[in-house]
Amino acid sequence: MRLRLVLITSFLAALVGAGASISIILGVSSSLRFLRAPGPLVLSTLLLPIAAVFLGSFFVYRHTARRRKLQAFLTALLATFLSLCLFLLASVLTARYEPIQPPQPVGPRANN
């Protein structure tokens, strides 16, 4: 089994898929409001990690001689796990630590 090929391909697939989605999300908008409206940008952020995992698994399947299905499955599983970890890491690093305070009311009823 070519464990090094499986590990390197999984890491690259996760980095390309999740990294592209994260960069699109952070580059387009600082808020996630645009994810609620369906469109080609939202579809691309969802399909990029899936396509990267599939292509990585297919690459491993075509470049191994024995136990092809097992190695392709391990690549897909590891790349999916690493992609989820990258998404989690990005959400932790870009999270707001201070809660957003609502605006204070202005007018005669503000002192009640």
C-alpha positions in Angstrom: 0.0 0.0 0.0 1.3 3.4 -0.9 0.6 5.2 2.3 2.6 8.3 1.4 0.6 8.8 -1.8 -2.7 8.4 0.2 -1.6 10.9 2.8 -0.2 13.5 0.5 -3.2 13.3 -1.9 -5.7 13.6 1.0 -3.9 16.6 2.4 -3.8 18.3 -1.0 -7.4 17.6 -1.8 -8.6 18.9 1.6 -6.4 22.0 1.3 -7.5 22.8 -2.3 -11.2 22.0 -1.7 -11.7 23.6 1.7 -9.2 26.4 1.1 -11.0 27.5 -2.1 -14.4 27.5 -0.4 -13.1 29.3 2.7 -11.3 31.9 0.5 -14.5 32.5 -1.5 -16.6 32.9 1.6 -14.1 35.2 3.3 -13.3 37.1 0.1 -16.9 37.8 -1.0 -18.4 38.8 2.3 -17.5 39.2 5.9 -21.0 38.0 6.9 -22.7 34.8 5.8 -25.8 36.4 4.5 -25.1 35.5 0.9 -25.1 31.8 1.8 -28.9 32.0 2.5 -29.7 33.0 -1.1 -29.2 30.3 -3.6 -26.9 31.1 -6.4 -23.8 29.9 -8.4 -21.5 31.3 -5.7 -23.2 29.2 -2.9 -23.2 26.2 -5.2 -19.5 26.5 -5.9 -18.6 26.8 -2.2 -20.5 23.5 -1.6 -19.2 21.6 -4.7 -15.5 22.6 -4.5 -14.6 20.3 -1.5 -16.7 17.5 -2.9 -15.0 17.7 -6.3 -11.5 17.9 -4.7 -12.1 14.8 -2.6 -13.5 12.9 -5.6 -10.5 13.9 -7.8 -8.0 13.0 -5.1 -9.6 9.6 -4.7 -9.7 9.1 -8.4 -6.0 10.0 -8.7 -5.1 7.5 -6.0 -7.2 4.8 -7.6 -5.5 5.3 -11.0 -2.0 5.5 -9.6 -2.0 2.3 -7.5 -1.7 -1.3 -8.7 -3.1 -3.2 -5.7 -5.9 -2.6 -3.3 -7.2 0.3 -5.4 -10.6 0.5 -3.9 -9.3 0.5 -0.3 -6.7 3.2 -1.0 -9.3 5.4 -2.8 -11.7 4.9 0.1 -9.1 5.8 2.6 -8.1 8.9 0.6 -11.7 10.0 0.4 -12.3 9.4 4.1 -9.1 11.2 5.2 -9.6 14.2 2.8 -13.2 14.6 4.1 -12.0 14.6 7.7 -9.3 17.1 6.9 -11.7 19.3 5.0 -14.0 19.4 8.0 -11.1 20.2 10.3 -10.1 23.1 8.0 -13.6 24.4 8.0 -13.8 24.2 11.8 -10.4 25.9 12.2 -11.4 28.7 9.8 -14.6 29.3 11.7 -12.8 29.4 15.0 -10.1 31.8 13.7 -12.6 34.2 12.1 -15.2 34.2 14.9 -16.0 37.4 16.7 -15.1 37.3 20.3 -17.0 40.3 21.4 -20.8 40.0 21.3 -22.5 42.6 19.1 -24.5 45.0 21.3 -27.9 46.2 20.0 -28.1 49.9 19.5 -29.4 51.9 22.4 -32.8 53.5 22.0 -32.9 57.3 21.6 -35.8 59.4 22.7 -38.0 60.2 25.7 -38.6 56.5 26.6 -34.9 55.8 26.9 -34.8 56.5 30.6 -37.6 54.1 31.6 
